[in-house]
Amino acid sequence: MNGKGKATAVRPRVGGRGRTVASPIGTTTRIGGTMELSGNNNRLDWRRVVAVALAGRHCLGRWFDDPDDLVGLIRDAWVGERPFLPDGLPVIDGVPGHVNAFAATGHGMLGVTLGPVTGRRLTEYVLTGRRPEALGPFRFDRLRR
């Protein structure tokens, strides 16, 4: 199952609060937020882009007056998958049936947040060949139950 996250690039401002985040990227500011559960597709719903832009006012101020103005202000609007699993937990484990293949996926909206600790624990697993106790809840085989 996949959810969709939305983001877009706008003129530069920096800040972040609430259900959106604004991050400077080059000469623009990327605003991201929300998760939409609408099936496995990459259709961009402009209404959701407008909702993210409106929510972005908390951190960027009033950078547009009317949602119709957004057509000229927004560039690079996109939608991307946010993989997650039925129980809401990621898989961080060796891939069954494949020696020396490992997976760390299904973090949903927490991939960036959990990336460093996931990387540390998975590195420990790869280097020692022993699954760290902390990774027990994130095994592949839990999904077969």
C-alpha positions as CSV (number, residue, x, y, z in Angstrom):
1,M,0.0,0.0,0.0
2,N,1.2,3.5,-0.7
3,G,0.2,7.0,0.3
4,K,1.0,10.1,-1.6
5,G,2.9,13.0,-0.3
6,K,2.9,16.4,-2.0
7,A,5.4,19.1,-2.3
8,T,6.1,22.1,-4.5
9,A,8.7,24.8,-4.9
10,V,8.0,28.5,-4.4
11,R,9.8,31.8,-4.1
12,P,12.4,31.8,-1.2
13,R,11.2,32.1,2.4
14,V,12.2,30.0,5.3
15,G,10.2,28.6,8.2
16,G,8.1,25.7,9.3
17,R,5.2,25.0,11.6
18,G,2.0,22.9,11.8
19,R,1.3,20.3,9.2
20,T,3.6,21.7,6.5
21,V,7.3,22.4,6.4
22,A,9.2,24.9,4.3
23,S,12.8,24.2,3.4
24,P,15.2,26.3,1.3
25,I,16.4,24.4,-1.8
26,G,18.7,26.5,-4.1
27,T,16.9,29.6,-5.1
28,T,13.4,28.3,-4.1
29,T,11.6,27.1,-1.0
30,R,10.0,23.7,-1.0
31,I,6.7,23.4,0.9
32,G,5.7,19.9,1.8
33,G,2.9,18.3,3.8
34,T,-0.1,16.0,3.9
35,M,-0.7,12.3,3.1
36,E,-3.4,11.4,0.7
37,L,-4.7,7.8,0.5
38,S,-6.1,7.6,-3.0
39,G,-4.7,4.5,-4.5
40,N,-1.5,3.6,-6.3
41,N,-1.2,6.4,-8.9
42,N,0.8,9.6,-9.5
43,R,-2.1,11.9,-10.3
44,L,-1.6,15.4,-9.0
45,D,-4.7,16.8,-7.4
46,W,-4.4,20.6,-7.7
47,R,-6.8,21.1,-4.8
48,R,-4.3,19.4,-2.6
49,V,-1.5,21.6,-3.9
50,V,-3.6,24.6,-3.0
51,A,-4.3,23.1,0.5
52,V,-0.5,22.7,1.1
53,A,0.1,26.3,-0.2
54,L,-2.6,27.7,2.2
55,A,-1.2,25.7,5.1
56,G,2.3,27.1,4.2
57,R,1.1,30.5,5.1
58,H,1.8,29.6,8.7
59,C,5.5,29.5,8.0
60,L,5.8,31.8,4.9
61,G,3.3,34.5,5.6
62,R,0.7,35.7,3.0
63,W,2.8,35.0,-0.1
64,F,-0.3,34.9,-2.4
65,D,-3.7,36.6,-2.2
66,D,-5.9,34.2,-4.2
67,P,-5.5,30.5,-4.9
68,D,-5.8,31.3,-8.6
69,D,-2.5,33.2,-8.3
70,L,-0.7,29.9,-7.5
71,V,-0.7,28.9,-11.1
72,G,1.9,31.6,-11.8
73,L,3.8,31.2,-8.5
74,I,4.2,27.5,-8.2
75,R,6.7,25.5,-10.3
76,D,7.7,21.9,-10.1
77,A,4.6,20.7,-8.3
78,W,4.8,16.9,-7.9
79,V,3.4,13.9,-6.1
80,G,5.5,11.0,-4.8
81,E,4.8,7.7,-3.1
82,R,5.2,7.4,0.7
83,P,5.5,3.6,1.1
84,F,4.0,2.2,4.2
85,L,2.9,-1.3,5.3
86,P,-0.5,-2.6,6.6
87,D,0.6,-2.5,10.3
88,G,2.2,1.0,9.9
89,L,5.7,-0.2,10.8
90,P,8.6,-0.2,8.4
91,V,10.5,-3.3,7.3
92,I,14.2,-3.2,8.3
93,D,15.6,-6.7,7.7
94,G,17.5,-9.0,5.4
95,V,15.5,-9.9,2.3
96,P,14.3,-13.5,2.6
97,G,15.9,-15.8,0.0
98,H,18.6,-13.4,-0.9
99,V,22.0,-13.5,0.7
100,N,23.5,-10.0,1.4
101,A,20.3,-8.1,0.4
102,F,18.7,-5.9,2.9
103,A,15.7,-3.6,2.9
104,A,14.7,-0.5,4.9
105,T,11.4,0.6,3.6
106,G,7.8,1.5,4.6
107,H,8.6,4.4,6.9
108,G,5.7,6.4,5.5
109,M,6.0,10.1,6.5
110,L,8.9,9.3,8.9
111,G,11.6,8.3,6.5
112,V,13.8,11.4,6.9
113,T,13.2,11.4,10.7
114,L,14.0,7.7,11.2
115,G,16.7,7.5,8.5
116,P,19.7,8.0,10.8
117,V,18.7,5.4,13.4
118,T,17.5,3.0,10.7
119,G,20.9,3.4,8.9
120,R,22.8,2.8,12.2
121,R,20.9,-0.4,13.1
122,L,20.9,-1.8,9.6
123,T,24.7,-1.1,9.3
124,E,25.2,-3.0,12.5
125,Y,23.1,-5.9,11.1
126,V,25.0,-5.9,7.7
127,L,28.5,-5.8,9.3
128,T,27.9,-8.3,12.1
129,G,25.4,-10.6,10.5
130,R,23.4,-10.5,13.7
131,R,20.0,-8.7,13.8
132,P,20.1,-6.0,16.6
133,E,17.4,-6.6,19.1
134,A,15.9,-3.2,18.3
135,L,15.1,-4.4,14.8
136,G,13.0,-7.3,16.0
137,P,9.6,-5.6,15.4
138,F,10.6,-4.7,11.9
139,R,11.2,-8.2,10.5
140,F,9.8,-9.3,7.1
141,D,8.2,-12.4,8.5
142,R,5.7,-10.5,10.7
143,L,3.8,-9.7,7.4
144,R,3.0,-13.4,6.8
145,R,0.9,-13.7,10.0
